Amino acid sequence: MNVTRRASPIPILAPLLLVPTILCSCDGDTEGTWTLTWSDDFDGPAGQLPSAANWTFDIGTGWGNRQLEYDTDRPENVSLDGNGNLAITARRESYMGSAYTSGRIKTQGLFDQAYGRFEARIRLPTGQGIWPAFWMLGADFESVGWPQCGEIDVMEYRGQEPSTVHGTVHGPGYHGGGGITARYFLSGGRFDTDFHVFAVEWTEAGIEWFVDGQLYHRVGRGEPSGEWVFDHPFFILLNVAVGGTFVGPPNESTTFPQAMLVDWVRVYRAD
């Protein structure tokens, strides 16, 4: 999810609650000793907005990618479903000059971390022109801009390709269409029919991408031809775009509403 438009100012950082070190298999993805540093399980009544202690909203449209939706802070677009999930829902409706609405939330100013395991259990939407993502930006985004801040796309997905997800990094000299990327193909299945765990494990040496515990992509710090910009804290984003440079516009086959359901998001520090 490329970014060229500036986000809202960063608020004061909230304190972190650390839990004891645990032996974590991360739902079967990888085994090791980790400390859980941050999480959200999205428990609460249907229609409730996500926790303001964990998430804030990006409101607007375009975001440098020619996206067609207007991202709002309304429960119609971002809210708990009452079954332990967060629903980010893209809708076809006229709103603020756009033909579609959706949502884009982030932990900017509330939580960020350098290195560790970042994971989420997600069921994806489907359809031509639907573009959900679970990704991260450098916490220095406001001061240095993109791509100097760095971007880690834990999961990106074209709704017209329901069996394939992408993992990518962007930085100076390797951004936009030149990002370092790889695809994961779900043999015999689709990402819109069940939940799957998408994760990265990030160290000083590099970044690795996983789907349901399967390693499919690795980028070492010496690999990019440009500057390595992944040695500082990053914050998390979740969104569902409609249209844009990565997926193209919806067509007559695309049905609405389309929702990305997020069961949980968890961040660990390696011990």
C-alpha positions as a Markdown table, in Angstrom:
| # | Residue | x | y | z |
|---|---|---|---|---|
| 1 | Met | 0.0 | 0.0 | 0.0 |
| 2 | Asn | 2.1 | 2.9 | -1.3 |
| 3 | Val | 1.8 | 6.2 | 0.5 |
| 4 | Thr | 2.5 | 9.7 | -0.7 |
| 5 | Arg | -0.2 | 11.7 | 1.1 |
| 6 | Arg | 0.6 | 12.9 | 4.6 |
| 7 | Ala | -1.4 | 11.6 | 7.5 |
| 8 | Ser | -2.8 | 13.6 | 10.5 |
| 9 | Pro | -0.4 | 14.9 | 13.2 |
| 10 | Ile | 1.0 | 12.3 | 15.7 |
| 11 | Pro | -0.6 | 12.6 | 19.1 |
| 12 | Ile | 1.2 | 11.9 | 22.4 |
| 13 | Leu | 2.3 | 8.4 | 22.8 |
| 14 | Ala | 0.2 | 6.2 | 25.2 |
| 15 | Pro | 1.9 | 3.9 | 27.7 |
| 16 | Leu | 2.4 | 0.3 | 26.8 |
| 17 | Leu | 1.3 | -2.6 | 29.0 |
| 18 | Leu | 3.8 | -5.4 | 28.8 |
| 19 | Val | 3.0 | -9.0 | 29.7 |
| 20 | Pro | 5.4 | -11.7 | 30.9 |
| 21 | Thr | 7.5 | -13.6 | 28.5 |
| 22 | Ile | 5.7 | -16.6 | 27.1 |
| 23 | Leu | 6.4 | -19.6 | 24.9 |
| 24 | Cys | 4.3 | -18.8 | 21.9 |
| 25 | Ser | 3.6 | -20.9 | 18.8 |
| 26 | Cys | 1.5 | -18.0 | 17.4 |
| 27 | Asp | -1.3 | -20.3 | 16.3 |
| 28 | Gly | 1.1 | -22.7 | 14.7 |
| 29 | Asp | 3.0 | -20.2 | 12.7 |
| 30 | Thr | 6.4 | -20.3 | 14.4 |
| 31 | Glu | 7.7 | -21.5 | 17.7 |
| 32 | Gly | 9.9 | -19.5 | 20.0 |
| 33 | Thr | 10.1 | -17.4 | 23.2 |
| 34 | Trp | 8.3 | -14.1 | 22.8 |
| 35 | Thr | 7.0 | -11.3 | 24.9 |
| 36 | Leu | 3.6 | -10.0 | 23.8 |
| 37 | Thr | 3.9 | -6.2 | 23.7 |
| 38 | Trp | 0.6 | -5.2 | 22.1 |
| 39 | Ser | -2.7 | -6.8 | 21.0 |
| 40 | Asp | -6.3 | -6.2 | 20.1 |
| 41 | Asp | -8.9 | -9.0 | 20.1 |
| 42 | Phe | -11.8 | -6.8 | 19.0 |
| 43 | Asp | -14.2 | -8.0 | 21.7 |
| 44 | Gly | -17.3 | -5.9 | 22.2 |
| 45 | Pro | -20.8 | -5.3 | 21.0 |
| 46 | Ala | -21.7 | -5.1 | 17.4 |
| 47 | Gly | -21.5 | -1.5 | 16.0 |
| 48 | Gln | -18.9 | -0.3 | 18.5 |
| 49 | Leu | -15.9 | 1.5 | 17.1 |
| 50 | Pro | -12.5 | 0.0 | 17.7 |
| 51 | Ser | -10.7 | 1.0 | 20.9 |
| 52 | Ala | -9.6 | 4.6 | 20.8 |
| 53 | Ala | -6.6 | 3.5 | 23.0 |
| 54 | Asn | -5.4 | 1.3 | 20.2 |
| 55 | Trp | -6.5 | 2.9 | 16.9 |
| 56 | Thr | -7.1 | 6.2 | 15.2 |
| 57 | Phe | -8.6 | 6.9 | 11.8 |
| 58 | Asp | -7.2 | 8.2 | 8.5 |
| 59 | Ile | -10.1 | 10.2 | 6.9 |
| 60 | Gly | -10.1 | 11.1 | 3.3 |
| 61 | Thr | -9.5 | 9.7 | -0.2 |
| 62 | Gly | -6.8 | 9.1 | -2.8 |
| 63 | Trp | -3.8 | 8.6 | -0.5 |
| 64 | Gly | -1.5 | 8.9 | -3.6 |
| 65 | Asn | -2.8 | 5.7 | -5.1 |
| 66 | Arg | -5.9 | 7.0 | -7.0 |
| 67 | Gln | -8.2 | 5.1 | -4.6 |
| 68 | Leu | -11.9 | 5.7 | -5.2 |
| 69 | Glu | -13.3 | 5.3 | -1.7 |
| 70 | Tyr | -13.7 | 8.0 | 1.0 |
| 71 | Asp | -12.4 | 6.6 | 4.2 |
| 72 | Thr | -14.5 | 7.5 | 7.2 |
| 73 | Asp | -14.7 | 7.1 | 11.0 |
| 74 | Arg | -18.3 | 5.9 | 10.9 |
| 75 | Pro | -19.3 | 2.5 | 12.3 |
| 76 | Glu | -20.9 | 1.7 | 9.0 |
| 77 | Asn | -17.3 | 1.4 | 7.7 |
| 78 | Val | -15.3 | 0.4 | 10.7 |
| 79 | Ser | -16.8 | -1.3 | 13.8 |
| 80 | Leu | -16.9 | -4.5 | 15.8 |
| 81 | Asp | -19.2 | -7.2 | 14.6 |
| 82 | Gly | -20.2 | -8.6 | 18.0 |
| 83 | Asn | -18.5 | -11.9 | 17.3 |
| 84 | Gly | -15.0 | -11.0 | 18.3 |
| 85 | Asn | -14.0 | -9.4 | 14.9 |
| 86 | Leu | -13.3 | -6.0 | 13.5 |
| 87 | Ala | -15.2 | -5.4 | 10.2 |
| 88 | Ile | -13.7 | -2.8 | 7.8 |
| 89 | Thr | -16.5 | -2.5 | 5.2 |
| 90 | Ala | -16.3 | -1.0 | 1.7 |
| 91 | Arg | -19.7 | 0.3 | 0.5 |
| 92 | Arg | -21.0 | 1.7 | -2.8 |
| 93 | Glu | -22.6 | 5.0 | -1.8 |
| 94 | Ser | -22.2 | 8.6 | -2.7 |
| 95 | Tyr | -20.3 | 10.3 | 0.1 |
| 96 | Met | -18.1 | 13.5 | 0.2 |
| 97 | Gly | -17.8 | 13.5 | -3.6 |
| 98 | Ser | -16.8 | 9.8 | -3.8 |
| 99 | Ala | -18.8 | 6.9 | -5.1 |
| 100 | Tyr | -17.6 | 4.5 | -2.4 |
| 101 | Thr | -16.8 | 4.6 | 1.3 |
| 102 | Ser | -14.5 | 2.4 | 3.5 |
| 103 | Gly | -12.2 | 2.6 | 6.4 |
| 104 | Arg | -8.5 | 3.0 | 7.3 |
| 105 | Ile | -7.2 | 2.7 | 10.8 |
| 106 | Lys | -3.8 | 2.9 | 12.3 |
| 107 | Thr | -1.8 | 2.8 | 15.6 |
| 108 | Gln | 0.2 | 6.0 | 14.8 |
| 109 | Gly | 0.9 | 7.9 | 18.0 |
| 110 | Leu | -0.5 | 5.1 | 20.1 |
| 111 | Phe | 1.8 | 2.2 | 19.5 |
| 112 | Asp | 4.9 | 1.5 | 17.4 |
| 113 | Gln | 7.8 | -0.9 | 17.7 |
| 114 | Ala | 11.1 | -1.8 | 16.0 |
| 115 | Tyr | 11.6 | -5.5 | 15.3 |
| 116 | Gly | 9.6 | -8.4 | 16.4 |
| 117 | Arg | 6.7 | -10.5 | 15.2 |
| 118 | Phe | 3.6 | -8.7 | 13.8 |
| 119 | Glu | 0.6 | -10.9 | 13.0 |
| 120 | Ala | -3.1 | -10.8 | 12.3 |
| 121 | Arg | -5.8 | -13.3 | 11.7 |
| 122 | Ile | -8.0 | -12.1 | 8.9 |
| 123 | Arg | -10.7 | -13.1 | 6.4 |
| 124 | Leu | -10.5 | -11.1 | 3.3 |
| 125 | Pro | -13.2 | -9.7 | 1.0 |
| 126 | Thr | -13.4 | -10.4 | -2.7 |
| 127 | Gly | -14.2 | -8.7 | -6.0 |
| 128 | Gln | -12.5 | -6.8 | -8.8 |
| 129 | Gly | -11.1 | -3.5 | -7.5 |
| 130 | Ile | -11.2 | -4.5 | -3.8 |
| 131 | Trp | -7.8 | -3.9 | -2.1 |
| 132 | Pro | -7.4 | -4.8 | 1.6 |
| 133 | Ala | -4.1 | -4.5 | 3.4 |
| 134 | Phe | -2.3 | -5.1 | 6.7 |
| 135 | Trp | 0.8 | -3.0 | 6.7 |
| 136 | Met | 3.2 | -0.8 | 8.6 |
| 137 | Leu | 4.9 | 2.6 | 8.2 |
| 138 | Gly | 7.9 | 4.1 | 9.9 |
| 139 | Ala | 7.0 | 6.2 | 12.9 |
| 140 | Asp | 9.1 | 9.0 | 11.4 |
| 141 | Phe | 6.6 | 9.3 | 8.5 |
| 142 | Glu | 5.5 | 12.8 | 9.5 |
| 143 | Ser | 9.1 | 14.2 | 9.6 |
| 144 | Val | 10.8 | 12.4 | 6.7 |
| 145 | Gly | 7.9 | 11.4 | 4.4 |
| 146 | Trp | 7.4 | 8.4 | 2.2 |
| 147 | Pro | 9.3 | 6.3 | 1.1 |
| 148 | Gln | 12.2 | 7.5 | 3.4 |
| 149 | Cys | 10.2 | 6.3 | 6.5 |
| 150 | Gly | 10.0 | 2.8 | 5.0 |
| 151 | Glu | 6.9 | 0.6 | 4.5 |
| 152 | Ile | 6.3 | -3.1 | 5.3 |
| 153 | Asp | 3.3 | -4.6 | 3.6 |
| 154 | Val | 2.6 | -7.7 | 5.8 |
| 155 | Met | -0.4 | -8.6 | 3.5 |
| 156 | Glu | -1.8 | -7.0 | 0.4 |
| 157 | Tyr | -4.4 | -8.6 | -1.8 |
| 158 | Arg | -6.3 | -8.0 | -5.1 |
| 159 | Gly | -9.9 | -8.9 | -4.7 |
| 160 | Gln | -10.0 | -10.3 | -8.2 |
| 161 | Glu | -7.3 | -12.8 | -7.2 |
| 162 | Pro | -8.9 | -14.5 | -4.2 |
| 163 | Ser | -6.1 | -17.2 | -3.8 |
| 164 | Thr | -3.1 | -14.9 | -3.8 |
| 165 | Val | -1.6 | -12.4 | -1.3 |
| 166 | His | 1.5 | -10.3 | -1.6 |
| 167 | Gly | 4.3 | -9.3 | 0.9 |
| 168 | Thr | 6.4 | -6.2 | 0.1 |
| 169 | Val | 8.9 | -3.7 | 1.4 |
| 170 | His | 9.2 | -0.1 | 0.1 |
| 171 | Gly | 12.1 | 2.3 | 0.7 |
| 172 | Pro | 14.2 | 4.9 | -1.0 |
| 173 | Gly | 15.1 | 3.5 | -4.5 |
| 174 | Tyr | 12.7 | 0.5 | -4.2 |
| 175 | His | 9.2 | 1.9 | -3.9 |
| 176 | Gly | 5.9 | 1.9 | -5.8 |
| 177 | Gly | 6.2 | -0.7 | -8.6 |
| 178 | Gly | 9.8 | -1.2 | -7.7 |
| 179 | Gly | 9.1 | -2.6 | -4.2 |
| 180 | Ile | 10.7 | -5.9 | -3.2 |
| 181 | Thr | 7.8 | -8.3 | -3.3 |
| 182 | Ala | 6.7 | -11.9 | -3.4 |
| 183 | Arg | 3.4 | -13.7 | -3.8 |
| 184 | Tyr | 1.8 | -16.5 | -1.8 |
| 185 | Phe | -0.7 | -18.8 | -3.6 |
| 186 | Leu | -3.2 | -20.7 | -1.5 |
| 187 | Ser | -3.5 | -24.0 | -3.3 |
| 188 | Gly | -7.0 | -25.4 | -3.3 |
| 189 | Gly | -8.5 | -22.5 | -1.3 |
| 190 | Arg | -9.5 | -18.8 | -1.2 |
| 191 | Phe | -8.7 | -16.1 | 1.3 |
| 192 | Asp | -12.3 | -14.8 | 1.3 |
| 193 | Thr | -13.8 | -18.1 | 2.6 |
| 194 | Asp | -11.9 | -18.5 | 5.9 |
| 195 | Phe | -9.5 | -16.8 | 8.3 |
| 196 | His | -5.8 | -17.0 | 7.8 |
| 197 | Val | -2.8 | -15.7 | 9.8 |
| 198 | Phe | -0.6 | -13.2 | 8.1 |
| 199 | Ala | 2.7 | -12.4 | 9.8 |
| 200 | Val | 6.2 | -10.9 | 9.5 |
| 201 | Glu | 9.2 | -11.6 | 11.7 |
| 202 | Trp | 11.5 | -8.6 | 11.6 |
| 203 | Thr | 15.1 | -8.4 | 13.0 |
| 204 | Glu | 18.2 | -6.3 | 12.4 |
| 205 | Ala | 19.2 | -8.8 | 9.7 |
| 206 | Gly | 16.0 | -8.6 | 7.7 |
| 207 | Ile | 12.3 | -9.4 | 7.3 |
| 208 | Glu | 10.5 | -12.7 | 6.7 |
| 209 | Trp | 6.8 | -13.2 | 5.6 |
| 210 | Phe | 4.5 | -16.0 | 6.6 |
| 211 | Val | 1.0 | -17.2 | 5.8 |
| 212 | Asp | -0.4 | -19.8 | 8.2 |
| 213 | Gly | 3.2 | -20.6 | 9.3 |
| 214 | Gln | 4.5 | -21.0 | 5.8 |
| 215 | Leu | 7.6 | -18.9 | 5.1 |
| 216 | Tyr | 7.3 | -17.5 | 1.5 |
| 217 | His | 9.4 | -14.3 | 1.3 |
| 218 | Arg | 12.6 | -13.0 | 2.9 |
| 219 | Val | 14.4 | -9.7 | 2.4 |
| 220 | Gly | 17.8 | -9.2 | 4.0 |
| 221 | Arg | 19.2 | -5.8 | 4.9 |
| 222 | Gly | 21.9 | -6.1 | 2.1 |
| 223 | Glu | 19.4 | -6.9 | -0.6 |
| 224 | Pro | 17.8 | -3.5 | -1.6 |
| 225 | Ser | 19.7 | -1.4 | -4.0 |
| 226 | Gly | 18.6 | 1.6 | -2.1 |
| 227 | Glu | 18.9 | 2.6 | 1.6 |
| 228 | Trp | 17.8 | 0.2 | 4.3 |
| 229 | Val | 15.3 | 2.1 | 6.4 |
| 230 | Phe | 14.0 | -0.6 | 8.8 |
| 231 | Asp | 16.0 | 0.0 | 12.0 |
| 232 | His | 13.4 | 2.2 | 13.8 |
| 233 | Pro | 9.8 | 1.8 | 15.1 |
| 234 | Phe | 6.9 | 1.3 | 12.8 |
| 235 | Phe | 3.1 | 1.7 | 13.4 |
| 236 | Ile | 0.3 | -0.6 | 12.1 |
| 237 | Leu | -2.4 | 0.1 | 9.5 |
| 238 | Leu | -5.5 | -1.9 | 8.4 |
| 239 | Asn | -7.6 | -0.8 | 5.5 |
| 240 | Val | -9.8 | -1.8 | 2.6 |
| 241 | Ala | -9.3 | 0.4 | -0.5 |
| 242 | Val | -11.6 | 0.5 | -3.5 |
| 243 | Gly | -9.8 | 0.9 | -6.8 |
| 244 | Gly | -6.4 | 2.3 | -7.1 |
| 245 | Thr | -3.2 | 1.6 | -9.0 |
| 246 | Phe | -2.7 | -1.9 | -7.6 |
| 247 | Val | -6.1 | -3.3 | -8.4 |
| 248 | Gly | -7.9 | -1.1 | -10.9 |
| 249 | Pro | -11.6 | 0.0 | -10.5 |
| 250 | Pro | -14.5 | -2.2 | -9.6 |
| 251 | Asn | -16.7 | -3.4 | -12.5 |
| 252 | Glu | -20.2 | -4.8 | -12.9 |
| 253 | Ser | -19.1 | -8.1 | -11.3 |
| 254 | Thr | -18.1 | -6.4 | -8.0 |
| 255 | Thr | -20.7 | -6.7 | -5.3 |
| 256 | Phe | -21.0 | -4.5 | -2.3 |
| 257 | Pro | -20.7 | -4.3 | 0.7 |
| 258 | Gln | -17.4 | -6.1 | 1.0 |
| 259 | Ala | -15.8 | -6.5 | 4.5 |
| 260 | Met | -12.4 | -7.5 | 5.8 |
| 261 | Leu | -12.9 | -9.3 | 9.1 |
| 262 | Val | -10.0 | -9.1 | 11.6 |
| 263 | Asp | -10.1 | -11.6 | 14.4 |
| 264 | Trp | -7.0 | -10.2 | 16.2 |
| 265 | Val | -3.8 | -8.3 | 15.8 |
| 266 | Arg | -0.7 | -9.2 | 18.0 |
| 267 | Val | 2.8 | -7.9 | 18.3 |
| 268 | Tyr | 5.7 | -9.8 | 20.0 |
| 269 | Arg | 9.2 | -9.0 | 21.0 |
| 270 | Ala | 11.8 | -11.8 | 20.5 |
| 271 | Asp | 13.6 | -12.8 | 23.7 |
